[in-house]
Amino acid sequence: MGASAERVVEELRRDVLGGFFPPGTRLTETALVDRYGTSRVPVREALRALAGEGFVELRPNAGARVAEVPVDDLADLYAVRCVVEEITASRCARRVAAGERLVVDELTEIVEAGFAALDSGDPVLGAELNSRFHGTVARLSGSHSMTLVLRRVSEQIQWAYATTVPQQGHRAWTEHRRIVAAIATGDEGKAGRAMVRHVETSRRGFARG
């Protein structure tokens, strides 16, 4: 795959995960050529690549469409998230209790950026920041294994978030702020419970669609 096709893959994946192209959206070559400033060949290669990743459906004589978010897979994803993110939030609180206040400062900065993205009506940026928030909690926890696990499912997390931004956007960032407040207390149990409540609420919100 050439450099042009790789660029289109990255940008189209970002647009799908961020909700610019919602599930079911028809993806015409003409529109994608215009959006990404390239030719048809890189666009076709990108569509095939993203079809292989499960984000695009290619149908004979019907063209390409954005795939639906895999609900069954997401049920498993949320179960994994509950376990993993309870641990990461708890460990962040442990670091705060040990005097590492920069943990709170870094997370607070992302939360404020998330609210700003909501106010500006930028769902793609909001979805990216949502993924960044959870990834940063994992990284700051100091648990390399938990960070790797969360990284593997981060794209699905971002995709699910983007499909429910109208219903859950403000609620999600309000809960993120509460998670940071719980972490800031240095209480591991409180931080873990705040994260579990958030993940469970997100799961129910997605199920309601």
N, C-alpha and C positions, 0 to 999 in steps of 0.2 A: 504494500500500500504506500502510495506516494505521500509527500508532505501535505499537499492540498487536501487529499482525502482524509488524512489524519486530523487536520484542522477542522474539517467539516464534521467528522465524527465527534470531536470534543465539543464543538459549538452546538450541534444538534442534540447531543446527549444532554447538555446543559439546559437547552430549551425544553426538552421533554421532562427532565427531572424537576425543573423549576416551574413547570406548569404553563409555559408560554404556548406549548402545543398540548392541550389536554388529551386524555385517553379518547380514542375514537376519531381524532382529527385526521383528515385526509392530507397526505403529504405529497404534493405534486412536485415534479422535478423543476418545473418552471419557477414556482414560488421559492423553492430552496436555492436554486441558482441565484435568484435575485437577492435573497436574504443574506447568503454567505459570500456573494461576490466571486463565484467560481463558475466552472463549466459543468456539464451534465455528468461527465465521467466520474469526477470525485464525489458528486452527489450520489450516484448509483452505488459506488463502493461503500460510501458511508451508510447508506440504507441497508445494504447487505450486512455490514458489520454490526449495526444496531439490531438488526433482525436476529443475528446470532446471539446477542446479549439479552434478547427478550423484550426490548423496548419498542420495536417496530414489527408490524405484521406485513408480509409481502404476499399478496394474493394474485394468482394468475388472472390477467384481464381486468383486475380491479385496482391495481396500483398498490401504494403503500399507505398504511394508516398507523397511528400511534396505538400501541397495544394497551389493553386494559391492565390496571394494576392487579397483580395476582393475589386475590383475596385469601386463598388457602395458604399460600406461602407467607403472607403477612401475618396470619394467625400464629404461625410458628415463630416468625420474626419477633412479634411482640412478646411472646413467651421468653425468648432468649434475652430480649432487651430488659425485661423486668429483673432477671437475675443479674445480668452484667452491669446494668446501670445503677442498681442498688449498691453494688460493690464499689463502683467508681465514685459515686457521690459520697459514700461513707468514707472512702479513703481521702477524698478532698477535704472533708471535714477534719479528718485526723491531721492532715498537714496544717490546717488553720489552727487547730488546738496546739500544734507544736510551734506556732508563731509565724507561719508562712502566710501572711496576709495578702501577698501578691496574687494568690489563687483567686481570692474574692475580686480583686481589682480587674483581673483579666476577664473573668466571667461577666462581671457587671458591664464592662465595655461592650461585649457581644450582645447582651440583653438590650442595652440602650440602642445599639445599631439595629436590632430586630424591630423594636418599636418604631424607629425612624423609617424603616423599610415599609412597615404597615402604613404609616402616615403618608408616605410618598406613593403608595399604591404600586409597589414593585414586588410582585409575587415571586419572581425568579430570584431576586436578591434575598428575599425573606426565607425562601426554601434553603438557599445556600447557607444563610446564617443559622437557621435551625440545625442543619447538619453540623455546622461548625461548633455550635454550642455543645451538642452532645459529644462531638469528637474531642473538644477541649476539656470537658469534664473528665473524659477517659484519659487523655494525655496527662492532665494535671494530677490524676490519681496516682501516677507513678507505676501503674500496673501495665507492663508491656503486653502481657497476654490478653488482658481485657481490651486494651486499645486495638490490638490486631483483630479480635473478634468483632468489635464494633465497626471497625473500618470495612470489614467484609460485607456488612449489611447496611452501610451508611447510604448507599444509593437508593435502596428500597425505602429507607426511612425518609429520605428527601422527597422521593416520588409520592409516597403516601401523604406527607405533609402538604405538598403542593396541591394535591387534589382536594384537600379539605380546608384550604386557607380561608375561604369566605366564611365557613362555619367556625373554624377553630383558631384562626390566626391570632386574634387578641387574647383569647383564653390561653393559648399555648405560651405566649410570651409573658403573660401574667404569672403563669405557673413556673416558667423559667426563673422569673424574678424571685418567686417564693423558694425555689430550690437553692438559689444563691444565698438568700437570707438564712436558710437552714444550714447551709454549709458554713456560713459566716459565724454561726454559734459555736462551731467546733464540736458539735454533738453528732457523732457518727450515726446513731440510730435515727435521729430526727432528719438528717440529710438523706439517708437511705429511704425512709418512708415518704419523704416529699417527692423523691424521684419516682418511686413505685406508683404513687397516686397519679403523677403526671403521665406515665406510660400507660397506665390502665385507662385513664380518661381519654387519651389519644386513641387507644384501641377501640373504645366504645364509640367515639366520634366518627372514626373511619367506618365502623360497621354500620352506623346509621346512615352514612353517606350524605 
